[in-house]
Amino acid sequence: MNRKDKFSKRAGDFFTGKGFYIVLILCVAVIGASAWTMLATNNETGYEMDLPVVAEVTPQPTPRPQTPGLGERPRPEPTPRPTPMPEEDETWFFGPSEPETEEPSTEPPAELPPAPPVSEQETWTPPAIQDMQFVWPVSGQVEVSYAVETLVFDRTMGDWRTHAGIDISAELGERVLAISAGTVEQVYQDDLYGTTVVIYHGNDLRSVYANLAELPPVAEGQWVEMGSVIGSVGTTALMAAGRAHHLHLEIIEEGVRVDPLNFLPERR
């Protein structure tokens, strides 16, 4: 056996015997001395070793689910509403907004809209009386003629008197027409002639329709065309009591009652 083998055998015997414990004790001593040296060095330089801090964790009790009472239903948790997002044309801000100041416009003012068209009544110019057209107000015949220079016996009143218009026979409720175009000037109740309508035709010419039914379909200030319905034959005139149904028609020219037959067309 050479020298090298003897050394290996002795080393093996040393580590398998008491020598193993001697080596272990020396290692522990070396490690302890190194740790003590590091602690002493840190204390001299003012540094402390950073040691991990373990936070205390307090165990929290597990919440018990609430059981609804008898006859109660579990209430669902409220669903949070989503925050509305601003649209493209909206501006979101916090706090009061500053008033916007408008700069004076340098553009010329816009043209005013055209005036509304005036009514036919405002633009209508009556023709001369000789050129005016007339129609009969009802379809009947003249029952009592115009008479201002002679007296006519009135069967209703039982006396003789003048008659400033004409009475035209008609059916009760027959429509009464305007003899010419014009503006309704008056609608009123007369003590003797009953419901009366007056139409102004221009040229200081007026037509009067009496003994109409109550509540005629026209009003004062209304424009009517020739042949427009202005009422119907009624029994409102005291002068017509006890007589056949008829319409009382008068024409006033320049404030004087004239014969209506001078204006109405001849019947064939």
C-alpha positions as CSV (number, residue, x, y, z in Angstrom):
1,M,0.0,0.0,0.0
2,N,1.4,3.3,-1.1
3,R,1.3,6.6,0.8
4,K,-1.7,7.9,-1.1
5,D,-3.9,5.0,-0.3
6,K,-2.9,5.2,3.4
7,F,-4.0,8.9,3.5
8,S,-7.4,8.2,1.9
9,K,-8.1,5.4,4.4
10,R,-7.2,7.6,7.3
11,A,-9.4,10.4,6.0
12,G,-12.3,8.0,5.6
13,D,-11.9,6.6,9.1
14,F,-11.8,10.2,10.5
15,F,-15.1,11.3,8.8
16,T,-16.8,8.0,9.8
17,G,-15.9,8.3,13.4
18,K,-15.6,11.2,15.8
19,G,-14.0,13.4,13.2
20,F,-17.4,14.0,11.5
21,Y,-18.8,15.6,14.7
22,I,-15.7,17.7,15.1
23,V,-16.0,19.0,11.5
24,L,-19.8,19.8,12.1
25,I,-19.0,21.7,15.3
26,L,-16.3,23.7,13.5
27,C,-18.8,24.6,10.7
28,V,-21.4,25.8,13.1
29,A,-18.8,27.9,15.0
30,V,-17.7,29.5,11.7
31,I,-21.2,30.3,10.7
32,G,-22.0,31.8,14.2
33,A,-18.9,33.9,14.1
34,S,-19.7,35.2,10.7
35,A,-23.2,36.2,11.8
36,W,-21.9,37.9,14.9
37,T,-19.4,39.9,12.8
38,M,-22.2,41.0,10.4
39,L,-24.4,42.2,13.3
40,A,-21.6,44.1,14.9
41,T,-20.7,45.7,11.6
42,N,-24.3,46.8,11.0
43,N,-24.6,48.3,14.5
44,E,-21.5,50.3,14.1
45,T,-22.5,51.7,10.7
46,G,-26.1,52.5,11.8
47,Y,-27.9,50.2,9.5
48,E,-30.4,47.6,10.5
49,M,-31.1,44.4,8.8
50,D,-34.3,44.3,6.8
51,L,-36.3,41.5,8.2
52,P,-39.6,40.6,6.7
53,V,-42.6,41.9,8.6
54,V,-45.5,39.5,9.0
55,A,-48.8,41.3,9.4
56,E,-51.3,40.0,11.8
57,V,-54.3,38.7,10.0
58,T,-57.5,38.8,12.1
59,P,-59.8,36.1,11.0
60,Q,-63.1,37.5,9.8
61,P,-66.3,35.7,10.6
62,T,-68.0,34.2,7.5
63,P,-71.3,36.1,6.9
64,R,-74.3,33.8,7.2
65,P,-76.8,34.1,4.4
66,Q,-80.0,35.7,5.6
67,T,-83.0,33.5,5.3
68,P,-86.3,35.3,4.5
69,G,-89.0,34.9,7.0
70,L,-92.2,33.0,6.4
71,G,-94.2,34.4,3.5
72,E,-91.3,36.7,2.5
73,R,-89.4,36.6,-0.8
74,P,-85.7,37.2,-1.0
75,R,-85.0,40.7,-2.3
76,P,-82.6,40.8,-5.2
77,E,-79.6,42.9,-4.9
78,P,-80.0,46.3,-6.7
79,T,-78.4,46.5,-10.1
80,P,-76.2,49.6,-10.4
81,R,-77.3,51.9,-13.1
82,P,-74.7,52.6,-15.8
83,T,-73.4,56.1,-15.9
84,P,-74.8,57.8,-19.1
85,M,-72.2,58.8,-21.6
86,P,-72.4,62.2,-23.2
87,E,-73.6,62.3,-26.8
88,E,-71.5,63.9,-29.5
89,D,-73.4,67.2,-29.4
90,E,-73.5,67.5,-25.6
91,T,-70.9,69.2,-23.4
92,W,-70.4,67.9,-19.9
93,F,-69.0,70.3,-17.3
94,F,-68.9,70.8,-13.6
95,G,-70.1,74.0,-12.0
96,P,-71.9,77.0,-13.5
97,S,-71.1,77.8,-17.1
98,E,-69.9,81.1,-18.2
99,P,-72.4,83.2,-20.2
100,E,-71.6,83.3,-23.8
101,T,-71.2,86.8,-25.3
102,E,-72.6,87.2,-28.8
103,E,-70.5,89.3,-31.1
104,P,-72.3,92.0,-33.0
105,S,-73.3,90.6,-36.4
106,T,-71.9,92.4,-39.4
107,E,-74.3,90.8,-41.9
108,P,-77.1,92.9,-43.3
109,P,-80.6,92.3,-41.6
110,A,-82.7,89.7,-43.2
111,E,-85.5,90.8,-45.5
112,L,-88.9,90.9,-43.9
113,P,-91.3,88.2,-45.0
114,P,-93.8,89.4,-47.6
115,A,-97.1,90.7,-46.2
116,P,-100.0,88.2,-46.3
117,P,-102.3,88.6,-49.2
118,V,-105.2,91.0,-48.5
119,S,-108.7,89.5,-48.7
120,E,-111.0,89.9,-51.6
121,Q,-113.1,92.3,-49.7
122,E,-110.2,94.8,-49.2
123,T,-109.2,94.7,-52.9
124,W,-112.7,94.6,-54.3
125,T,-113.8,97.7,-56.1
126,P,-117.5,97.8,-56.9
127,P,-118.5,98.5,-60.4
128,A,-120.8,101.2,-61.3
129,I,-124.4,100.5,-60.4
130,Q,-125.4,100.2,-64.1
131,D,-122.7,97.5,-64.5
132,M,-123.6,95.5,-61.3
133,Q,-125.2,92.1,-61.6
134,F,-128.1,90.9,-59.4
135,V,-130.1,87.7,-58.8
136,W,-133.4,87.0,-57.2
137,P,-133.2,86.1,-53.5
138,V,-136.0,83.5,-53.7
139,S,-137.8,81.8,-56.5
140,G,-141.4,83.0,-55.8
141,Q,-143.5,85.7,-57.4
142,V,-144.0,89.3,-56.0
143,E,-147.0,89.2,-53.7
144,V,-147.0,92.8,-52.5
145,S,-145.3,95.5,-54.7
146,Y,-143.3,98.5,-53.8
147,A,-145.5,101.5,-53.0
148,V,-144.4,104.8,-51.3
149,E,-146.6,107.3,-53.2
150,T,-149.8,105.4,-52.8
151,L,-151.2,103.6,-49.8
152,V,-151.6,99.8,-49.6
153,F,-154.1,98.0,-47.3
154,D,-152.2,95.9,-44.8
155,R,-154.4,92.9,-43.8
156,T,-152.3,92.0,-40.8
157,M,-152.4,95.5,-39.3
158,G,-155.8,96.3,-40.7
159,D,-154.9,99.7,-42.0
160,W,-153.6,101.6,-45.1
161,R,-149.9,102.3,-45.3
162,T,-147.0,102.7,-47.6
163,H,-144.8,99.6,-48.5
164,A,-141.1,100.5,-49.0
165,G,-140.1,97.1,-50.4
166,I,-141.5,94.0,-52.1
167,D,-142.9,90.7,-50.6
168,I,-141.8,87.7,-52.6
169,S,-143.8,84.4,-51.9
170,A,-141.6,81.5,-50.8
171,E,-141.8,78.2,-49.1
172,L,-141.1,78.1,-45.3
173,G,-137.4,77.3,-44.9
174,E,-136.5,78.2,-48.5
175,R,-132.9,79.4,-48.8
176,V,-132.5,83.2,-49.2
177,L,-129.6,84.3,-51.5
178,A,-127.6,87.6,-51.6
179,I,-128.8,89.5,-54.6
180,S,-125.3,90.8,-55.3
181,A,-121.7,90.6,-53.8
182,G,-121.0,92.7,-50.7
183,T,-120.3,92.8,-47.0
184,V,-122.8,91.8,-44.3
185,E,-123.3,95.1,-42.5
186,Q,-126.0,94.3,-40.0
187,V,-127.7,91.3,-38.5
188,Y,-130.5,92.2,-36.0
189,Q,-134.0,91.5,-34.7
190,D,-136.7,94.0,-35.8
191,D,-139.9,94.4,-33.8
192,L,-142.1,94.4,-36.9
193,Y,-139.9,92.7,-39.6
194,G,-138.3,90.0,-37.5
195,T,-134.8,88.6,-38.2
196,T,-133.2,91.1,-40.7
197,V,-129.9,91.0,-42.6
198,V,-128.4,94.1,-44.3
199,I,-125.7,93.8,-47.1
200,Y,-123.6,96.7,-48.3
201,H,-122.8,96.4,-52.1
202,G,-120.7,99.6,-52.5
203,N,-121.8,102.8,-54.3
204,D,-123.9,103.6,-51.3
205,L,-126.2,100.7,-52.2
206,R,-127.7,98.3,-49.6
207,S,-130.1,95.4,-49.7
208,V,-132.4,94.4,-46.7
209,Y,-133.8,90.9,-46.1
210,A,-136.5,90.6,-43.5
211,N,-138.8,87.8,-42.1
212,L,-135.9,85.4,-42.0
213,A,-135.6,82.4,-39.7
214,E,-133.7,83.0,-36.4
215,L,-129.9,82.6,-36.3
216,P,-128.9,83.2,-39.9
217,P,-125.6,81.6,-41.1
218,V,-123.8,84.9,-41.6
219,A,-122.3,87.5,-39.3
220,E,-121.5,91.2,-39.5
221,G,-118.4,92.0,-41.4
222,Q,-118.6,88.8,-43.4
223,W,-118.0,88.9,-47.2
224,V,-120.6,87.2,-49.4
225,E,-120.7,86.6,-53.1
226,M,-123.7,87.0,-55.3
227,G,-126.0,84.0,-54.8
228,S,-124.5,83.1,-51.3
229,V,-126.9,81.8,-48.8
230,I,-127.6,84.3,-46.1
231,G,-130.6,82.7,-44.3
232,S,-133.9,81.0,-44.9
233,V,-137.5,82.1,-45.0
234,G,-139.1,82.2,-41.5
235,T,-142.1,83.5,-39.6
236,T,-140.3,86.0,-37.3
237,A,-142.0,89.1,-38.8
238,L,-145.0,90.5,-36.9
239,M,-146.1,92.1,-40.2
240,A,-146.4,88.7,-41.8
241,A,-148.7,87.2,-39.3
242,G,-151.8,85.6,-40.9
243,R,-150.3,85.8,-44.4
244,A,-148.6,83.3,-46.8
245,H,-144.9,82.7,-46.2
246,H,-142.8,85.3,-48.0
247,L,-139.5,87.2,-47.9
248,H,-139.6,91.0,-47.4
249,L,-136.9,92.7,-49.6
250,E,-135.8,96.3,-49.6
251,I,-133.1,98.2,-51.5
252,I,-131.7,101.5,-50.1
253,E,-129.7,103.7,-52.5
254,E,-128.0,106.8,-51.0
255,G,-130.2,106.5,-47.9
256,V,-133.5,106.3,-49.9
257,R,-135.6,103.2,-50.3
258,V,-136.2,102.4,-54.0
259,D,-138.1,99.8,-55.9
260,P,-136.1,96.5,-55.9
261,L,-137.6,95.6,-59.3
262,N,-135.4,98.3,-60.8
263,F,-132.4,96.1,-60.0
264,L,-133.6,92.5,-60.2
265,P,-133.4,90.9,-63.6
266,E,-136.6,90.3,-65.5
267,R,-138.1,86.9,-65.3
268,R,-139.1,85.1,-68.4
